[in-house]
Amino acid sequence: MRVFVTGGTGTIGSAVTAELLAHGHTVLALARSDASAEAVRAAGAEPLRGSLADLDALRAGASASEGVLHLAFDHDFSAPDALTRAIEQESAALHALGEELLGSDRPLITVSGTPRAAGRASTEADPLPTDGPVGGRSRTVTATLGLASRGVRTAAVRMPRTVHHHGRGGFAGLLTDAARRSGVAGYPGDGTQRWPAVHALDAATLFRLVLESAPAGTSWHAVADEGDAVRDIATVIGRRLDLPVQPVPEETFGPFGPVFAADQPSSSTRTRQVLGWEPRHPGLLQDLEGLER
């Protein structure tokens, strides 16, 4: 299958590209710079110059492919309204990709986060939250899944709060970055809240399986670790960076503060049973042991 991939040079995207190529697919990857285009070529894929804001490039990539994996998201949250703008940009991108694929029965696979479920691990059957700082993203994903009734084989891979590789990435990576800046391995609340996690290489396998066989309008959980306590995550970070470990105000983490403070374990039981997905790479706490000062 010729697959158009957005975000193909990121932590997840580069792993997905390698996974697709290793299993006989070809990849056309969106590249927003010369450096990204060269990275795409070095990986064995074909670059398509353009950005997530370039809707014509997105339509061209979808038109030239037999399936689409949308992985790109702007993670520069330095401006106060950056998260809102990133969600709006992604919404426009998915709308353009979906419109291009209408009536084709070709797959359009997108990403969301795992939802919360009070008092238990969330499952694939739980709805995405439409409130809070990322509610707009959930509404976009839900609308995209709705294109199943219009001839698009849509599916969503729900990613845990931390997708990691060599101790980097995801919310745990944000905790590490904050620790390096502040000199404290901090965590909000009492630290007993749990975050699910997955290794990027295991997530890549799931994306391929969903692309190849998932029914239209379905959601799947890329969860290897059902829930690591945030205090345990911070403890490993503190030990590896030789920094004190202590609670810090929720506001320390800006717009992500409420999300960081929430207990949000998640299950992937149905995903494993139906798609035969089985994570094989190190869990988050083990992977964090590779952090260097």
C-alpha positions in Angstrom: 0.0 0.0 0.0 1.2 3.5 -0.8 0.7 5.5 2.4 0.7 9.2 2.9 2.1 10.0 6.4 2.0 13.4 8.1 4.4 13.9 11.0 6.7 11.2 9.5 9.9 12.5 11.0 8.7 12.8 14.6 9.3 10.3 17.4 6.2 8.3 16.5 6.2 9.1 12.7 9.8 7.9 12.1 9.0 4.6 13.9 5.8 4.2 11.9 7.6 4.9 8.6 10.2 2.3 9.4 7.5 -0.2 10.4 5.5 0.4 7.1 8.6 0.0 4.9 9.7 -3.1 6.7 6.3 -4.7 5.9 6.3 -4.0 2.2 4.4 -0.7 2.1 5.7 2.5 0.4 5.6 5.9 2.2 5.0 9.4 1.0 5.8 11.7 3.9 5.0 15.3 4.4 8.2 17.4 4.9 8.1 21.0 5.9 11.8 21.7 5.5 14.8 20.6 3.5 16.2 18.9 6.6 12.9 17.0 7.0 12.9 16.0 3.4 16.4 14.7 3.6 15.5 12.7 6.7 12.5 11.2 4.9 14.7 10.1 2.0 17.3 8.7 4.3 14.6 6.5 5.9 13.7 5.1 2.5 10.5 7.1 1.9 9.5 9.8 -0.6 9.1 13.4 0.7 6.2 15.7 -0.2 7.2 19.3 0.6 4.5 21.2 2.6 3.3 21.9 6.2 0.2 20.9 8.1 -1.2 24.3 7.3 -0.7 23.7 3.5 -4.1 22.2 2.7 -3.3 21.8 -1.0 -0.3 19.7 -0.1 -2.4 17.5 2.2 -5.0 17.0 -0.5 -2.3 16.1 -3.0 -0.7 13.6 -0.7 -4.0 11.9 0.0 -5.0 11.9 -3.6 -1.7 10.2 -4.6 -1.9 7.5 -1.9 -3.9 4.4 -1.0 -4.2 5.3 2.6 -3.4 8.1 5.0 -1.8 8.1 8.5 -2.2 11.5 10.2 0.4 11.9 13.0 1.4 15.5 12.8 0.6 18.0 15.6 2.3 21.3 16.5 3.9 20.8 19.9 5.3 24.3 20.3 3.3 25.5 23.3 5.4 28.6 24.1 2.6 31.1 23.3 -0.4 31.3 25.6 -2.9 30.3 22.8 -0.5 27.8 21.1 -2.5 24.7 22.1 -5.8 26.2 20.8 -4.1 27.2 17.5 -2.6 23.7 17.1 -6.0 22.0 17.6 -7.6 24.4 15.0 -4.8 23.6 12.6 -5.2 19.9 13.0 -9.0 20.2 12.6 -8.6 22.0 9.2 -6.0 19.4 8.1 -8.2 16.4 8.9 -11.2 18.0 7.2 -9.1 18.5 4.1 -7.8 14.9 4.2 -11.2 13.5 4.8 -12.8 15.4 2.0 -10.2 14.1 -0.4 -10.9 10.5 0.5 -14.8 10.6 0.5 -16.3 7.6 -1.2 -12.9 5.9 -1.8 -13.1 3.3 1.0 -9.4 4.1 1.6 -8.1 4.3 5.2 -7.7 7.5 7.1 -6.0 6.8 10.5 -5.7 9.6 13.0 -4.6 10.1 16.6 -6.2 11.1 19.9 -5.4 10.6 23.5 -6.8 7.9 25.8 -9.9 9.2 27.7 -10.4 9.2 31.5 -12.9 6.9 33.3 -13.7 7.6 36.9 -12.3 4.9 39.3 -11.1 2.6 36.6 -8.9 2.2 33.5 -10.5 3.6 30.4 -11.3 1.3 27.5 -11.8 1.6 23.8 -15.5 1.8 24.3 -15.3 5.0 26.4 -16.0 8.3 24.6 -13.4 11.0 24.3 -13.9 14.1 26.5 -15.2 17.1 24.7 -14.4 19.6 27.5 -11.1 20.8 29.0 -7.9 22.0 27.2 -8.0 19.3 24.5 -11.7 18.9 24.0 -11.5 20.5 20.6 -9.2 17.8 19.4 -11.6 15.1 20.6 -14.4 16.7 18.7 -12.2 16.7 15.5 -11.4 13.0 15.9 -15.1 12.2 16.5 -16.0 14.0 13.3 -13.3 12.2 11.4 -14.6 8.8 12.6 -18.0 9.9 11.4 -16.7 9.9 7.8 -17.1 6.1 7.9 -20.7 6.7 6.8 -19.3 8.6 3.7 -17.0 5.9 2.3 -13.8 6.5 4.3 -12.3 3.7 6.4 -11.6 5.9 9.3 -10.0 4.8 12.6 -8.4 6.4 15.6 -5.4 5.2 17.5 -5.7 6.6 21.0 -2.2 7.3 22.4 -1.3 7.4 26.1 0.1 10.5 27.7 3.6 9.2 27.2 5.0 7.7 24.0 8.7 7.1 24.7 11.9 6.0 23.0 15.3 6.0 24.7 13.8 7.8 27.7 12.5 10.7 25.7 9.0 11.8 24.5 5.5 12.4 25.8 4.4 13.8 29.1 7.3 12.1 30.9 9.6 14.0 28.5 7.9 17.2 29.5 8.6 16.4 33.1 12.2 15.7 32.2 12.5 19.0 30.4 10.9 20.9 33.3 13.3 19.2 35.7 16.3 20.2 33.7 15.1 23.8 33.6 14.1 24.1 37.2 16.6 21.9 39.0 13.7 19.9 40.6 12.1 16.7 39.4 8.6 17.9 40.2 5.1 16.4 40.0 1.6 17.9 40.6 -0.5 16.8 43.5 0.5 13.8 45.6 1.9 12.0 42.6 -0.3 8.9 42.9 -2.1 9.8 39.7 -1.4 7.3 37.0 -0.3 7.8 33.4 -0.5 5.1 30.7 2.5 4.8 28.3 3.8 3.0 25.3 7.1 2.6 23.5 7.2 4.3 20.1 8.2 1.1 18.3 5.2 -0.8 19.8 2.9 2.1 18.8 4.2 1.9 15.3 3.3 -1.8 15.0 -0.3 -0.9 16.1 -0.6 1.9 13.5 0.3 -0.6 10.8 -2.2 -3.2 12.0 -4.9 -0.6 12.2 -4.1 0.7 8.7 -4.1 -2.8 7.3 -7.2 -4.2 8.9 -9.2 -2.1 11.3 -12.9 -1.7 10.4 -14.3 1.8 9.6 -15.2 4.1 12.5 -13.3 2.2 15.2 -11.0 3.3 18.0 -8.0 1.5 19.4 -5.7 1.9 22.4 -1.9 2.0 22.0 -1.4 1.3 25.7 1.5 -0.9 27.0 1.7 0.3 30.6 -1.8 0.7 32.0 -0.7 3.3 34.5 2.6 4.4 36.1 2.3 6.7 39.1 3.6 10.2 38.2 5.7 10.2 41.5 7.4 7.0 40.3 8.2 8.6 37.0 9.6 11.8 38.7 11.6 9.6 41.0 13.4 7.9 38.1 14.0 11.3 36.4 15.3 12.8 39.7 17.7 9.8 40.2 19.0 9.9 36.7 19.5 13.6 36.7 20.7 13.8 40.3 17.9 16.2 41.2 15.6 16.5 44.2 12.1 15.0 43.7 9.2 16.9 45.2 5.6 18.1 44.5 5.2 21.4 42.6 2.1 23.5 41.9 -0.1 22.4 39.1 0.3 25.8 37.5 4.0 24.9 36.9 2.9 22.9 33.9 0.8 25.7 32.2 -2.2 24.6 30.2 -1.3 20.9 30.8 -1.5 21.3 34.6 -5.0 19.9 34.9 -4.2 17.0 32.6 -0.9 16.3 34.5 -2.8 16.2 37.8 -5.4 13.8 36.6 -5.5 10.0 37.3 -6.0 8.5 33.9 -5.0 4.8 33.6 -6.1 3.1 30.4 -6.5 -0.5 29.1 -5.8 -2.0 25.7 -7.4 -5.4 26.3 -9.7 -5.2 23.3 -7.0 -3.9 21.0 -4.8 -6.8 21.9 -7.5 -9.4 21.5 -9.0 -8.1 18.2 -5.8 -7.0 16.4 -3.3 -9.4 17.9 -1.1 -6.5 19.1 1.4 -7.3 21.7 3.9 -4.7 23.1 7.5 -6.1 23.2 9.7 -3.1 24.0 10.7 -1.7 27.4 8.1 0.0 29.6 8.3 3.6 30.6 10.2 3.3 33.9 12.7 1.0 32.4 13.2 3.2 29.4 13.7 6.3 31.6 16.7 4.5 33.2 18.6 5.4 30.0 18.3 9.2 30.7 21.7 11.0 30.8 22.4 14.2 32.7 
